């Protein structure tokens, strides 16, 4: 821990629903004060006139070192957190799959080993249950106590050993809720997919565009309908990852009005890209699950982000090499699912959201920082500029225009899903716990400086 001080003068800050010109005083690793601090002094003083001073982004949906469909993500705890830092992200929560024969506790231990000496920013863990036996269920309270209270399960991917049946999901959800945790679910109906994919392949419909047709919105809506039934029966807490369907959104909205504890996110790519990308010659780049949707669904999702029906926007970063994506060049079902997005999220959501008038600046801060930090138990240390919070800050020029492409991004992929998108707004500086880690396009952070975040959901005893 260091004792140096930093004063950021005259920037535009977001304090809840208010946007005001204020100074931010940092001492050591924490924010000491936010206000009109005309008498304050510090070791370093930054003139932020004309800049936004925002809390560091919190990305609670990333897949680092992920092994899926015979491919390994090119984003590890160095390359992934470095790209995240360039994108204004100062905290991530990564998924860790329970390996065959491995314990649930080991999913947390494995990530500590992966992050050691590599992570540039702070990080947490979502364990993923793949074996819902008694040993695993009995370890849930201990895993929650380790600071990993949010556990994910899949309702699909039977062939990859990930699918968990509904009866087991209910048991997991109850055990988690009783322990102060929450169940996250990948909501796609496996039976529908297992009917659709072989039929399309038999008909010779194997290109990328048929990936979306194998998983239409009804596939997602069917699974979300089952989640609503589970929530009604168990009264447990559920979180739906990467929601990308209109009827699924309506189901979640109605369930919340009913008093059920169901929340949902969407992801950057569902707000920016559409299924038209899959029709391109290089359409395999954009194979992800759920698939990209129509422009009409994209517009509905933006409205839900704006009005709060969708609580946050994460990246679902799943970055595979072009060589790995080529597994699907003649068979969409062989392509590793995922889009690299850990870096673009902050700047592209500002550009397409705030700059184009879809959302307000306070709502932007909420969906990229405050809501994920609060929902997943990183607050109050993360996600806001409140005194006492970690000094995770982004200094952002809201007016600079630039082009997003492979050359202007820093992700480890050898291809780009975000080519030639015109962006309004650019990150100038990023601070993590008071350390300047990104300065005008240069990374200053040392590998291994990132720390584990012990997450605790609001209102729990941990």
N, C-alpha and C positions, 0 to 999 in steps of 0.2 A: 504493500500500500504506500502511496506517495502523499505528501502534504502540500504539493504545489497548488496554486490557485489559478483560475481562469475566469476572466470576465468577458462575456459576449455582449457587446453594447448595441442597442438600437435595432435589433432584429424584430421581425414580426413573429409572434408566438401564438400558439393555440392553447387556451386555457378553458377546457370544457367546450361550451358552445361559443366562446368568445375569441375573437381574433384581435390582438392588441400589439402595439409596439412596446416592447419591454426589454430589460436587461436580464441576463441569466448569469448568476455567480456560481461557480463550481469550486469546491474545495476538496482536494484529494480525489476520491472516486465518486463523490456524490454531489447532487445539486443542493446548494446551501440556500439560495434565495432566487426568486423571480419577481421582478418589479421595476420601478423607476429608481434605480440604484445610483443616483448621481454622485454620492459620496464614496462609493465602493472603490477599492483598489484591488489589484491582483498581480501575480507574477507575469501573466500574459493577458493582454487585452486585445480582443478581436473586434473590429468595426464590422457589424453585420447589417448596416444600413442597406436596404433594398433586398435583403435575403430573408427567407423563412428560416426560423430556428425551430426544428421539430424533434419530437422524440424519435430515437432510433427505431427502425422497423422491427417488428417481431414476427417471424415466420414459423408458424407452428405446424407446418406440413412439408417436410423435406425428406428425401430418401438418399442418404449418404452411404457409400459402400454397399449399395443395394444389389442383391443377386436375384434376378428375375428373368424367366424365360431364356435361360442359358446365356445371360449377359450380366455384366457387372457395371454398375454406374461408374462413370469417370469422375464423379464428384466424391471425393473422400473428405476427411476432416481438415485437410489443408486446402485442396483446390476448391472445395465447396464453400468453406467459410471465407476464403479469400474473395471468391466471386460475390458472396453474400455481402461482404463488407463494402465492395465497390458499389453495390446496389443499395447502400444505406441500411442494411440489416445488421443489427447489433446483437440479436438473440435468435436462436433457432431451437426448435424441438424436432428431433429426428426419430424415425421409426426403427425399431430393432426387432427383427423376426425371431421368434422362438425356433431354434434349429431342431431337427429330428433328434429325439433323445435328450435334448437339453432342457434345463429348468427355466422357469420364468425369471428367476433371480439372475440367471446368467445373461439374459437379454440386456439388463442394465450394466452388468459387469463388463460385457463385451464392448459397449460403447465407451466406457471409461478408458479401456485399452486403445480403442481406435482414436480417441480424441487426444490422448496423452502426447504432448510434444508437437501436436499438429494444429489444433483449433486456434483460430485467430480471434474468434468472438465467443460469447457465452452460449451454452448449449444445454438442452435437456433431452429427455427420452420419453417416447411413447412405446412401451413394450407391445408386441403383437403376438397374441395367442394363436398357436397352430395346433396345440394338443390340449383339448379341454378336459383332462382327466382330473382325478381327485388331488394329485400332487400339485398340479398347476393351480387349481382353484384355491387350495389351502395356502398357496404362497401369495395370493393377491394382497392381503393386508400388509405383509412385509414389504412387498414391492411399492405399495402406496407410501409406506413409511420411509422408503428410500428416496422419496421425492419424484416418483413416477406414477401419479394417480390416474393417468388417462391411458387406457389400454384399447388397442384397436383389434377388430376382427373383420374378416372378409366373409361376405355372403356369396362369393363366387370363387373362381380359380381352383376348382376341385383337382384338376390335373397337376397343379403346382403345389398341392398339399396345404392350401390355405383356407379352404372353405370350412366354415363352422355352421352346423345345423342350428335351426331356430331354438330348439329345446335347450341346447347347450348355451346359446347366446343369452337366453333368459337367466340361466343360472349364473353366468359370468356377470351379467348386468346387476343382478341382485347382490352378489358378493361384493362387487365394486362399490355400489351405492352404500352398502352397509359399512364399507371401509373408508368412505370419504372420496371415492373415485367416480369416474364416468366412462361409459363404454362408447368408443368411436366405431362407426360402421361404414365400410365400403358397401354401398347399397346397389347391387345389381342382381337380378334374378338368374341364378345359375341354370335352372332348368330351361328357361326360355333361350338362353345363350346356347346351351348344348343342343337345342333343337335347330336353332337358326344357322349356326356355323357349318355343320356338316351339309345341310341342304344347299347353302350357297356354294360351298366347295364343289359339291357334286354337280352343280349347274355351271361350273367353270367361272364363277364370279369370285375371283380371288384377289383383285386389286384393292388398293387402300380404301377406295370409296365404299367398298362392301363391309369394311369394318364397322362403319357407322350404321349400316343397314342390319348388321348382325346384332347390334345393341341399340335399337331405337329407344326413344324416351320411355316407352311402355316398360322396358326392362328395368329401368331405374324406378319408375313409379310403382311397379309391382313390389319391389323390395322395400321401398319406403312405406307402402301400405302395411306390410308385415311388421315393420318396426313400430308403427303406430299401435298395432295390436299388442305387441310386446310391452310397450310403454303403458298401455292401458291396464294390462294384466299385472305387471310387476311394480308400477309406479317408480321405476328406476330412472336414472339419468341417461340420455342418449344424445350423441352428437353425430350428425351425418356429414361425412367428408365429401368434398367436391360435388355438391349438388348441381345438376345441369339439366333439369327438366321442369317444364311448366306445371304439369299436374303434380309432380313430386313436391314442388314448391307450395302448391295449394294444400297438399296433405299436411305438410309441416306447419303451415300457417294456421290451418284449422285445428290441428292437434294442440298447438300452443294456446289458442283461444279456449280450448277445452280444459286447459290447465295441466296438460302433460308436459313433462320436462324434456323436450326435444328441441335441439338447436341445430342449425346448419350453416355451413360455409359454402362459398363457391371459390373458383380459382381464376387466376389472371387470364389464362388462355380461353376460358369460356366467355369472358367479357370482351376479348380483343379479336380472336380468330373465329372462323366459322367452318362448317363442314365443306365449304367450297375448296378449302386447302387440300382436302383428301382427293379431289379430282385432278390435281396437278400430276405431272409425270413423276415428281419427287414426293408424292403424297404420303409416303411412309413416314416422312419426317413428323407428321402431325397425328400419328396413331397414338391415342391415349384412351384411357377408360375412366369414366364414361367418355364416349367419343365427343368431338366437337359437334356443336348443334347449328341449327339454322340462324340466320340473322334475326329472325323474329324471336326465337328463344333468347338469343343474346340480349335483345332489347328488354325483354321481360326480366332477365336476371339483373341488368343494370338498374331497373326500377326498384327491384327488391333490395338491392344493395343500398340504394338511395334512401328508401323508406324504412329500412331496418328489419325487413322480413328475413334477409340473409345477414348474419351477424358480422361476418368478416370475409376478407379475401386473402387466400394464401397462395403459395406458388405450386404446391405439389411437384416440386422439382424432382424429376427422374431423368437423369442425363446419361444417355447411352451414346456410344461412338457411332459414326456413320456405318462402320463395318457391321456393328451389331444390328442397326436398323435395317440393313440390307438383308437380314434373315427373312424379312417379310416382303421382299421385292416381288415375289411371285405367289406368296401366300400371306395375306394380311394377318392370319391367325398365328403366324410364326414371328411376327415383329415384336420386339420388346416394347411394351406400352409405356409411354412417358414423353414429356416435353421438358427440356431444361428451362427453368424459369426463376432460379433463385436470385439472379441479379436484376432482370428487367422489372420486376414487380412494382417497386416503389415509383420509379420514374414513369413507367408506362401508365400506371393507374392515375398518377397525377395528371399526365398529359391528356389521357382519354377521359378522365373523370372530372377533375377540377377545371382544367383549362378549357374543356369543351362544355362546361356547364351542367354535366350530368349529376355531380355531387358537390357539396360544399367542402371547403377546406377542413372544417372541424370533422365532417363525416369521413373525409379521407384519413385523417389522423386516427380516427376511431377504428376504421376497418383494417389499417395496416399495422397499428401499434397497440392502441388501448384495449380494444375488444379481445384480440388474441391473448394479450398478456393477462387480462382479467379472467377470461374463460378458462385458461389452462393453468392458472395459479402461479404466474410469474410476477404479477402485481403484488404489492405496490412498488417493488424494486424496478420493474420494467414497465414501459408502455406510456409514460407520461413525464411531464416536466415538473412534477410536484417536488417541493423541498424534501430531502431525505431519500429521493429515488436515486438510482444509479445515474451517473452523468453520461447517458447514452444519447447522443445528439447528432442531428444532421443539419448542416447549413446548406441551404438549397436556393439556387437562383431560379425563381419562377418564370423567368422570361426568356432565358437562352434557348435557342432552337438548335437541334442537332439531329442526326440520322442514326437510328439504332441498326446495327448490323454486326457481322462477325468481327469486324475490325474494331468497333467501338465498345464491344463487350469483353469481359474477362473470364468467361466460363471456359471449362476445360474441354468442351465438345468441339469437334472438328467440323461442325456445321451449325447453322443458325435457324431457329424457328421464327425469328423476329426480324427478318431481313428487310431493310429499307423502309422501316416505319419512322415517320417524321415525329419527333418528340419536342414538346415544349416543357422546359424545366430541366435543370441539371444539378446534380450533387456537386458541391464544392468541397466540403469537409465532413468527415465522420469521426465522432468521438465515441469510444467505448470505455465506460468507467473512467472518464476523464482523460484517457489516452487518445491522442490524435492518431487514428489508424489509416485514414484516407485523406490525402491533402492534394487537391487539384489534380486528380487522376493518378497519383502515386500512392502505392501501398506502403505504409510505414510500420505495420504491425509485425511482431515476431511470432512465428509458429509456437503454439503451446501456451500463449497468454490467455486463451479463453478458459473460462471456469464452468464447472457444472452448476446448473441452476436446480436447486431443490424446490420443486414445484409443490404447491399445496392449494387445493381448490378452495374458493371462498366458503367460509362457514364450517370447515373441517378442523379436526383436532390436530392435524399434522402441521 
